[in-house]
Each structure stands twice: as C-alpha cells, then as structure tokens.
C-alpha cells in the first residue's frame, strides 16, 4: 500500500508537469488538466482512507525512504495526517473551480495550486522534523504568489508581504529549535525522537521555540495581524485554502510535535492558553464593529481556531477529540462562508455591509446557502461545529470549570457575528441593485453544495476522529496535573 501514498504525493507534480506542456492561451485545457489532477488526488486520498487500518497504533503506508547526510526521512500516514490530507484533497478542486471564469495568468494560477497541494500533502505525511520544516516553509511561496498576483484590491502586495514575513520570522525561530534538537539527539527522525527523554529545562526551551512558529500559523493573539489583511486582499480561492488548510498547520504542529515530544513542557506552559481566551474575546468584540464581510469571517476564524487550541492544551482526551473535530469543521464551514462572500463580490465588486440588504428576495438560493452556513458557524446543535465545541467545553470543564465558563461565554459572542453576516446580506430592505443580478449559477451551486451542514455526515464524524486520536498516540494522555 506504500505505492498508493507515493502515487498520491507524485500526482500533483505530474499534473503540474502536464500543465507546463500546455500553451498559456489554451485556458480551457489548462483548467481541465489541473482539475483532473486534483480529482485524481482526491480519489487516491479516499482510497487511502478506505485502506487504512484504524486498529493499528502506528503510521501506515510507510514508503519513499529517503536519506541524505543527517537527513533521513520517510513518508507515511497515520490517522491524524490522513484526516488533514483528505481535507486538503477536498479543498483544492474547489479552489480551481472558483476561478473557472477568470482569464488572467491561468497557467500560473493552476501551477501555484498544484504545487501548493503537493507541499501540503508532504507536510502532513513527512516524519522527519527538518524535512517537515522545509515543506512547512515551502507552503509560503505559492500562497504569497496567490495573494500578491490574484488578490482583489490594490493593497494585495502589502498583504502578501505581511503574510510572508510574519510566518517566515516565526518559523526561523523554530529552525533554531530544530538545530538544537539535532545537536541534542543526533537525529531528526520523528519515531526516534518520541523515544527520547529530554530534561525539563531542555523541553522548556524547545517547546518555546516550536510554539512561536505554530502560534503565528494558528494565529494566536498578539501575532495575528497578518490574517485579516491576507483574507481581505486574497482572491476567494486564496481565502478558501488559507482558512481551510493553512491555518490548520499550526494546530497540526502542536498535535504532532509540541505535545508528544515535549509533554512536561506542554503541561508547564498550559497557562499560556489564556492567550486563546483573549483571542476569542478579542475576535468577538472586534468583529462586531467591522464593515467588510471578509474581515468578519477572518476574525471568526481566529475565534474558532483558538477554541480548538484551548481543547488541545486542556490535557483531556475528550477535549482533544473535540479540537480535532472543530479543526475539521472550521476547514469546511469557514471556506463555505468565504465562497458565499465571493459570490457577492463577483456581482457587486464590494464587500462592505452597507451595500447589501434583502438579497433573499432576488437571490433565494444563495441566501438559503448563506443562512445554512451561518447556522453552522454559529454551532447550531446537530452541526459539526457544535459537536467539536461541545466536546472541547466538556473536556475543559473537567480540569478548569472557570476556563470552560469563559469559553462558553465567548462562543456566544463568536456566533453572534455569524448571524450578523447573514442578517446584513440576506435580510432587510431590498436594494434595487439586486434586481439586475442572477442567483447562483450551476457552477456556483455545485461548489457550495458539498459544504452544506449535513446532519448525517456531522454525526458520523466523531467515530472517525476518536479512532484518529487513538492512532496518533499522544503521550499527553498519560499526563496528570498535580
């Protein structure tokens, strides 16, 4: 089965090579080749999921063993990485479909997303810390181009550099931690590092170095200013991939490296989760005064991502499971809201709330979709967001009732601006400008339809993520607070 994983990793590169052979003026062929490559990757990822043995507590599909000097790595998949790989494979075809009618630099656009897909797959199934860092940083390059070239407004270059420099400087701090880790152990192989016992002082230093990079990616307050700007200036597809996948890299880093490799330091620094409470309250209060619809959803992302981090550092397996579910939910619901805002922007070329009102009368199908996505973002019972947030709340309550009460209060505020978006765009006095616009096209409908908050799917998610939690084998499960 290792051949299946190798084929999955290579398929985006093969698609990129095929795109390179097509002349730039043949836009239809370029789009079809890129979309076909992403669909093949999605099929291979689902095949991996179908073949995965959830009873085995170790990485599977081990293959592509590469060694060069002190770097010796292999690519494999466990339950945690497989979950994010499926989410990646689901999101990339949507990003290509969103720009199906655009005609500017189509070849470069397709290449950027195919290379980004390869880098994300490699990040999630790489089991060497140094190679992980290389792919972790490599993701910045295509995303920088996507924001800077295909951004929607004049400040896109500034937003692209802000995104790039914030995340780059944070990751450089992690690089020093990786070098220290190598000097300490002589190896950067993940399986070997999980067997190493570090002193408490060394764990403390390494944990802080890794934490800085992952906190920027989440993002946590106060290293969050790059995210609203990046979302506002990015094209719709850029916002979808940023909210759906790239924000998960920080949480994945905590789950994969910080907590399993440095469990004592993770427990020692668990009070830093206070930053997450501040972030949730800050996001809720800041969003209520925003007028740009994209900024509202961007601050919503900050709130939900920080709730997930609270669950990770509650050191309770229920809250960890809730965090994984919440990360998955955010990767579905938040992109759906950005797609909805993109539909409005394509028609009116503005995202300011005051220009929208009463779209439900002239765009009923769009308004229905937006209402459903807003309810999911509100964490309405029976939606996937509700399941994740409820488990985070229950797990946190066992260890810190006061913190759980703060989360519950914050979640009410976080959900308020989800309804605010829907109320401003869909209801109210109809604007005359809506008379001349059409409802969702067939392409837009089929893009939005898979994101619907389906009850049956949502209720089936916890079973898979509980198994995923067991497969990951987090050592923090054995930690007990004194």
C-alpha positions as CSV (number, residue, x, y, z in Angstrom):
1,X,0.0,0.0,0.0
2,X,3.0,2.3,0.2
3,X,2.7,2.7,-3.6
4,X,-0.7,4.3,-3.1
5,X,0.8,7.0,-0.8
6,X,3.7,7.5,-3.2
7,X,1.3,7.9,-6.1
8,X,-0.7,10.5,-4.1
9,X,2.4,12.5,-3.4
10,X,3.5,12.4,-7.1
11,X,0.1,13.1,-8.7
12,X,0.1,16.9,-8.1
13,X,3.6,17.1,-9.6
14,X,2.6,15.1,-12.6
15,X,-0.4,17.4,-13.0
16,X,1.9,20.5,-12.8
17,X,4.3,18.9,-15.4
18,X,1.3,18.4,-17.8
19,X,0.1,22.0,-17.2
20,X,3.6,23.2,-18.2
21,X,3.3,21.5,-21.6
22,X,0.1,23.3,-22.5
23,X,0.4,26.8,-24.1
24,X,-0.9,29.7,-21.9
25,X,-3.6,30.7,-24.3
26,X,-5.4,27.3,-24.1
27,X,-7.1,28.2,-20.9
28,X,-9.9,25.6,-21.0
29,X,-7.3,22.8,-21.4
30,X,-5.2,24.1,-18.6
31,X,-8.2,24.3,-16.2
32,X,-9.3,20.8,-17.1
33,X,-5.8,19.3,-16.6
34,X,-5.4,21.0,-13.2
35,X,-8.9,20.0,-12.1
36,X,-8.4,16.4,-13.3
37,X,-5.1,16.2,-11.3
38,X,-6.8,17.4,-8.2
39,X,-9.7,14.9,-8.7
40,X,-7.2,12.1,-9.0
41,X,-5.6,13.2,-5.8
42,X,-9.0,13.3,-4.1
43,X,-9.7,9.7,-5.3
44,X,-6.3,8.5,-4.1
45,X,-6.8,10.1,-0.7
46,X,-10.2,8.4,-0.3
47,X,-8.6,5.1,-1.3
48,X,-6.0,5.6,1.5
49,X,-8.8,6.3,4.0
50,X,-10.6,3.1,2.8
51,X,-7.5,1.0,3.2
52,X,-6.4,2.5,6.5
53,X,-6.5,0.1,9.4
54,X,-7.8,2.1,12.4
55,X,-6.9,-0.7,14.8
56,X,-3.1,-0.1,14.3
57,X,-1.4,2.5,16.6
58,X,1.4,3.3,14.2
59,X,2.0,5.0,10.9
60,X,0.9,3.1,7.8
61,X,1.7,3.1,4.1
62,X,5.4,3.7,5.0
63,X,7.4,4.3,1.9
64,X,9.7,6.7,-0.1
65,X,12.5,6.2,2.4
66,X,15.0,9.0,1.5
67,X,18.3,9.6,3.2
68,X,20.9,12.3,2.6
69,X,23.6,13.0,5.2
70,X,22.0,13.8,8.6
71,X,18.6,13.9,6.9
72,X,16.8,10.6,6.8
73,X,13.1,10.7,6.2
74,X,10.2,8.6,5.1
75,X,6.7,9.5,4.1
76,X,3.9,7.7,5.9
77,X,0.3,8.3,7.1
78,X,-1.3,7.9,10.5
79,X,-4.9,8.8,11.5
80,X,-4.0,12.5,12.2
81,X,-2.2,13.2,8.9
82,X,-4.8,11.2,6.9
83,X,-7.6,13.4,8.2
84,X,-5.9,16.6,7.1
85,X,-4.9,15.1,3.8
86,X,-8.5,14.3,3.0
87,X,-9.4,17.8,3.9
88,X,-6.7,19.1,1.6
89,X,-7.7,16.9,-1.3
90,X,-11.3,18.1,-0.9
91,X,-10.5,21.8,-0.8
92,X,-8.1,22.1,-3.8
93,X,-10.7,21.2,-6.6
94,X,-13.0,23.8,-5.1
95,X,-10.2,26.4,-5.4
96,X,-9.7,25.7,-9.1
97,X,-13.5,25.8,-9.8
98,X,-13.8,29.2,-8.1
99,X,-11.6,30.8,-10.8
100,X,-13.0,28.9,-13.7
101,X,-14.2,32.0,-15.5
102,X,-11.1,34.1,-14.8
103,X,-8.6,34.7,-17.6
104,X,-5.6,36.3,-16.0
105,X,-2.5,34.1,-15.8
106,X,-4.4,30.9,-15.8
107,X,-1.4,28.7,-16.3
108,X,0.5,30.2,-13.4
109,X,-2.7,30.0,-11.3
110,X,-3.1,26.3,-11.9
111,X,0.6,25.7,-11.3
112,X,0.5,27.5,-7.9
113,X,-2.3,25.5,-6.6
114,X,-0.9,22.1,-7.8
115,X,2.5,22.9,-6.2
116,X,0.7,24.0,-3.0
117,X,-1.3,20.7,-3.0
118,X,2.0,18.7,-3.2
119,X,3.6,20.7,-0.4
120,X,0.6,20.3,1.9
121,X,0.4,16.5,1.3
122,X,4.2,16.4,2.1
123,X,3.8,18.4,5.3
124,X,1.1,16.1,6.6
125,X,2.9,12.8,5.8
126,X,6.5,13.7,6.5
127,X,8.1,12.0,9.5
128,X,11.4,13.9,9.7
129,X,11.4,17.2,11.6
130,X,13.9,19.0,9.3
131,X,12.1,17.9,6.1
132,X,8.8,18.9,7.7
133,X,10.3,22.3,8.2
134,X,11.3,22.6,4.6
135,X,7.8,21.8,3.3
136,X,6.2,23.8,6.1
137,X,8.1,26.9,4.9
138,X,7.7,26.0,1.2
139,X,3.9,26.4,1.5
140,X,4.5,30.2,1.9
141,X,5.8,30.7,-1.6
142,X,2.8,29.6,-3.7
143,X,0.5,31.3,-1.2
144,X,2.5,34.5,-1.4
145,X,2.0,34.5,-5.2
146,X,-1.7,33.7,-4.9
147,X,-2.3,36.7,-2.7
148,X,0.1,39.1,-4.5
149,X,-0.9,38.3,-8.1
150,X,-4.6,37.3,-8.0
151,X,-5.6,39.5,-5.0
152,X,-8.7,41.6,-5.4
153,X,-7.5,45.1,-4.3
154,X,-4.6,47.5,-4.6
155,X,-3.2,46.5,-1.1
156,X,-2.7,42.9,-2.1
157,X,1.1,43.3,-2.4
158,X,1.3,44.7,1.2
159,X,-0.9,41.9,2.5
160,X,1.2,39.3,0.7
161,X,4.5,40.6,2.2
162,X,2.9,40.9,5.6
163,X,1.7,37.2,5.4
164,X,5.1,36.1,4.2
165,X,7.3,37.9,6.7
166,X,5.1,37.2,9.8
167,X,5.1,33.5,9.2
168,X,8.7,33.4,7.9
169,X,10.2,35.0,11.0
170,X,8.1,32.8,13.3
171,X,9.4,29.7,11.5
172,X,13.0,30.9,11.7
173,X,12.7,30.7,15.4
174,X,11.5,27.1,15.1
175,X,14.6,26.3,12.9
176,X,16.9,27.2,15.8
177,X,14.9,24.7,17.9
178,X,15.3,22.0,15.2
179,X,19.1,22.6,15.1
180,X,19.2,22.4,18.9
181,X,17.2,19.2,18.7
182,X,19.7,17.7,16.3
183,X,22.7,18.6,18.4
184,X,21.0,17.0,21.4
185,X,19.9,13.7,19.8
186,X,21.9,13.4,16.6
187,X,18.8,12.5,14.7
188,X,15.6,14.3,13.5
189,X,13.6,11.2,12.8
190,X,10.2,11.5,14.4
191,X,9.9,7.9,15.6
192,X,13.3,8.1,17.3
193,X,12.5,11.5,18.9
194,X,9.4,10.1,20.5
195,X,11.6,7.7,22.4
196,X,14.0,10.4,23.7
197,X,13.7,11.8,27.2
198,X,14.6,15.4,27.5
199,X,15.4,17.3,30.7
200,X,12.7,19.7,31.8
201,X,14.9,22.7,31.1
202,X,15.7,21.5,27.6
203,X,12.0,20.7,27.0
204,X,11.0,24.2,28.1
205,X,13.4,25.8,25.6
206,X,12.5,23.6,22.7
207,X,8.8,24.0,23.4
208,X,9.0,27.8,23.3
209,X,10.9,27.7,20.1
210,X,8.4,25.5,18.4
211,X,5.4,27.3,20.0
212,X,6.4,30.6,18.4
213,X,6.1,29.3,14.9
214,X,2.9,27.4,15.4
215,X,1.3,30.3,17.3
216,X,1.8,32.5,14.3
217,X,0.2,29.9,12.0
218,X,-2.9,29.4,14.1
219,X,-2.8,32.5,14.7
220,X,-2.9,33.4,18.3
221,X,-3.0,36.9,19.8
222,X,-0.8,39.1,19.5
223,X,0.7,37.5,16.4
224,X,-2.5,37.6,14.4
225,X,-2.5,40.9,12.4
226,X,-1.4,39.2,9.1
227,X,-4.6,37.1,8.9
228,X,-7.4,39.7,8.4
229,X,-5.3,41.6,5.8
230,X,-4.4,38.4,4.0
231,X,-8.0,37.3,3.8
232,X,-9.3,40.7,2.7
233,X,-6.8,41.0,-0.1
234,X,-6.6,37.4,-1.2
235,X,-8.9,36.1,-4.0
236,X,-11.8,33.9,-3.0
237,X,-9.8,30.7,-3.7
238,X,-6.9,32.1,-1.7
239,X,-9.2,32.7,1.3
240,X,-10.6,29.2,1.0
241,X,-7.3,27.5,1.1
242,X,-6.0,29.8,3.8
243,X,-8.9,29.2,6.1
244,X,-9.5,25.6,5.2
245,X,-5.9,24.2,5.3
246,X,-3.1,26.6,6.1
247,X,-4.5,27.7,9.5
248,X,-4.5,24.0,10.4
249,X,-0.7,23.8,10.1
250,X,-0.2,25.4,13.5
251,X,-2.7,23.1,15.3
252,X,-1.2,20.2,13.4
253,X,2.3,21.2,14.7
254,X,1.1,21.3,18.3
255,X,-0.5,17.9,17.9
256,X,2.4,16.3,16.0
257,X,5.4,17.8,17.7
258,X,5.0,20.1,20.7
259,X,2.7,17.9,22.8
260,X,4.1,14.4,22.0
261,X,7.8,15.4,22.0
262,X,7.8,17.8,25.0
263,X,4.9,16.7,27.2
264,X,6.2,18.1,30.5
265,X,6.8,21.5,29.0
266,X,3.4,21.4,27.4
267,X,1.9,20.8,30.8
268,X,4.1,23.5,32.4
269,X,3.1,26.1,29.8
270,X,-0.6,25.2,29.7
271,X,-1.5,28.5,31.4
272,X,-0.4,30.2,28.1
273,X,-3.8,29.0,26.9
274,X,-5.0,32.3,28.4
275,X,-3.9,33.9,25.2
276,X,-6.5,31.8,23.5
277,X,-9.3,33.2,25.7
278,X,-8.1,36.7,25.0
279,X,-8.1,35.9,21.3
280,X,-11.6,34.6,21.3
281,X,-12.9,37.6,23.2
282,X,-10.9,40.0,21.1
283,X,-12.2,38.4,17.9
284,X,-15.8,38.6,19.0
285,X,-15.6,42.2,20.1
286,X,-13.6,43.3,17.1
287,X,-15.8,41.6,14.6
288,X,-19.0,43.4,15.8
289,X,-17.6,46.7,14.5
290,X,-16.3,45.5,11.1
291,X,-18.0,46.6,7.9
292,X,-16.0,44.3,5.5
293,X,-17.7,40.9,5.2
294,X,-14.4,39.2,4.6
295,X,-12.9,40.7,7.8
296,X,-15.9,39.4,9.8
297,X,-15.3,35.8,8.6
298,X,-11.5,36.3,9.2
299,X,-12.0,37.2,12.8
300,X,-14.4,34.4,13.1
301,X,-11.6,32.1,12.1
302,X,-9.3,33.5,14.8
303,X,-12.0,32.8,17.4
304,X,-12.7,29.2,16.3
305,X,-9.1,28.3,15.9
306,X,-8.2,29.5,19.4
307,X,-11.1,27.5,20.9
308,X,-9.5,24.4,19.2
309,X,-6.1,25.2,20.8
310,X,-7.8,25.5,24.2
311,X,-9.0,22.0,23.7
312,X,-5.5,20.7,22.8
313,X,-4.0,22.2,26.0
314,X,-6.7,21.0,28.3
315,X,-4.9,17.6,28.5
316,X,-8.2,15.7,28.3
317,X,-8.8,13.2,25.5
318,X,-12.4,14.3,25.2
319,X,-11.3,17.9,24.5
320,X,-8.5,16.8,22.2
321,X,-11.1,14.9,20.2
322,X,-13.3,17.9,20.2
323,X,-10.4,20.0,18.9
324,X,-9.8,17.7,16.0
325,X,-13.5,17.8,15.1
326,X,-13.5,21.6,15.4
327,X,-10.5,21.9,13.1
328,X,-12.3,19.7,10.6
329,X,-15.5,21.7,11.0
330,X,-13.6,25.0,10.6
331,X,-12.0,23.7,7.4
332,X,-15.4,23.2,5.9
333,X,-17.6,26.0,7.3
334,X,-15.2,28.9,7.1
335,X,-14.4,28.2,3.4
336,X,-18.1,28.0,2.6
337,X,-18.6,31.4,4.1
338,X,-15.7,32.9,2.1
339,X,-17.2,31.3,-1.1
340,X,-20.6,33.0,-0.3
341,X,-18.9,36.4,0.1
342,X,-17.0,35.7,-3.1
343,X,-20.3,35.2,-4.9
344,X,-21.5,38.6,-3.8
345,X,-18.1,40.2,-4.7
346,X,-18.2,38.8,-8.2
347,X,-21.5,40.6,-8.8
348,X,-21.0,43.9,-7.0
349,X,-17.2,44.3,-6.6
350,X,-17.6,45.3,-3.0
351,X,-17.7,43.6,0.4
352,X,-18.9,46.4,2.5
353,X,-22.0,45.5,4.5
354,X,-23.9,48.7,3.9
355,X,-24.3,47.9,0.2
356,X,-26.1,44.6,0.9
357,X,-29.6,44.2,2.1
358,X,-32.5,42.0,1.1
359,X,-30.7,39.5,-1.2
360,X,-33.2,36.8,-0.1
361,X,-35.8,38.3,-2.3
362,X,-33.7,38.3,-5.5
363,X,-31.2,35.6,-4.7
364,X,-33.2,33.0,-2.7
365,X,-30.9,30.0,-3.4
366,X,-27.8,32.0,-2.4
367,X,-29.5,33.3,0.7
368,X,-30.5,29.8,1.8
369,X,-27.0,28.6,1.4
370,X,-25.6,31.6,3.3
371,X,-28.2,31.1,6.1
372,X,-27.2,27.4,6.5
373,X,-23.5,28.2,6.6
374,X,-24.1,30.9,9.1
375,X,-26.0,28.5,11.4
376,X,-23.1,26.0,11.1
377,X,-20.7,28.8,12.1
378,X,-23.0,29.6,15.0
379,X,-22.5,26.0,16.1
380,X,-26.2,25.1,15.9
381,X,-26.9,21.7,17.5
382,X,-26.6,18.8,15.0
383,X,-23.9,20.6,13.0
384,X,-20.3,19.6,13.1
385,X,-19.1,22.8,14.8
386,X,-21.5,22.1,17.7
387,X,-20.0,18.7,18.2
388,X,-16.5,19.9,18.3
389,X,-17.1,22.9,20.6
390,X,-19.3,20.9,22.9
391,X,-16.6,18.2,23.4
392,X,-13.9,21.0,24.0
393,X,-16.2,22.5,26.6
394,X,-16.9,19.2,28.4
395,X,-13.2,18.2,28.4
396,X,-12.1,21.6,29.6
397,X,-14.7,21.7,32.3
398,X,-13.3,18.6,34.0
399,X,-10.0,20.3,34.6
400,X,-10.8,24.0,34.7
401,X,-14.5,25.0,35.2
402,X,-13.7,28.7,35.2
403,X,-11.9,28.4,31.8
404,X,-14.8,26.4,30.4
405,X,-17.3,29.1,31.5
406,X,-15.2,31.7,29.7
407,X,-15.2,29.6,26.6
408,X,-19.0,29.1,26.7
409,X,-19.5,32.9,27.1
410,X,-17.0,33.6,24.3
411,X,-18.7,31.2,22.0
412,X,-22.0,33.1,22.3
413,X,-20.2,36.2,21.1
414,X,-18.3,34.3,18.4
415,X,-21.6,33.1,17.0
416,X,-23.2,36.5,17.1
417,X,-21.3,37.8,14.1
418,X,-22.1,34.7,12.1
419,X,-25.8,35.7,12.2
420,X,-24.7,39.3,11.6
421,X,-23.2,38.4,8.2
422,X,-26.4,36.7,7.2
423,X,-28.7,39.5,8.6
424,X,-26.8,42.2,6.7
425,X,-26.5,40.4,3.4
426,X,-29.8,38.4,3.1
427,X,-32.4,40.3,5.1
428,X,-33.7,43.8,5.4
429,X,-35.0,46.3,2.9
430,X,-34.1,45.0,-0.6
431,X,-31.6,47.0,-2.6
432,X,-32.6,48.0,-6.1
433,X,-29.2,46.8,-7.4
434,X,-30.2,43.2,-6.6
435,X,-32.9,43.3,-9.3
436,X,-30.4,43.1,-12.1
437,X,-28.3,40.2,-10.7
438,X,-28.9,36.5,-11.1
439,X,-28.9,33.8,-8.4
440,X,-26.3,31.1,-8.1
441,X,-25.1,29.7,-11.4
442,X,-24.9,25.9,-11.8
443,X,-21.1,26.0,-11.2
444,X,-21.5,28.1,-8.0
445,X,-24.3,25.8,-6.8
446,X,-22.2,22.7,-7.2
447,X,-19.3,24.4,-5.4
448,X,-21.4,25.3,-2.4
449,X,-23.5,22.1,-2.2
450,X,-20.7,19.9,-0.7
451,X,-20.2,22.3,2.1
452,X,-23.8,22.1,3.4
453,X,-24.0,21.3,7.1
454,X,-25.4,17.8,6.6
455,X,-26.8,16.2,9.8
456,X,-25.9,12.6,8.9
457,X,-22.3,13.4,8.0
458,X,-21.8,15.5,11.1
459,X,-23.0,12.8,13.4
460,X,-20.7,10.2,11.8
461,X,-17.6,12.4,12.1
462,X,-16.8,11.7,15.9
463,X,-16.4,8.0,15.4
464,X,-13.6,8.6,12.8
465,X,-11.9,11.2,14.9
466,X,-12.0,9.2,18.1
467,X,-10.1,6.5,16.2
468,X,-7.8,9.1,14.8
469,X,-7.0,10.3,18.3
470,X,-6.0,6.8,19.3
471,X,-3.8,6.3,16.3
472,X,-1.9,9.4,16.9
473,X,-0.9,8.1,20.3
474,X,-0.4,11.4,22.1
475,X,1.7,11.0,25.2
476,X,-0.1,13.8,26.8
477,X,-2.9,11.4,27.6
478,X,-0.7,10.0,30.4
479,X,-0.1,13.3,32.0
480,X,-2.0,14.2,35.1
481,X,-2.0,17.6,36.7
482,X,-0.7,17.6,40.3
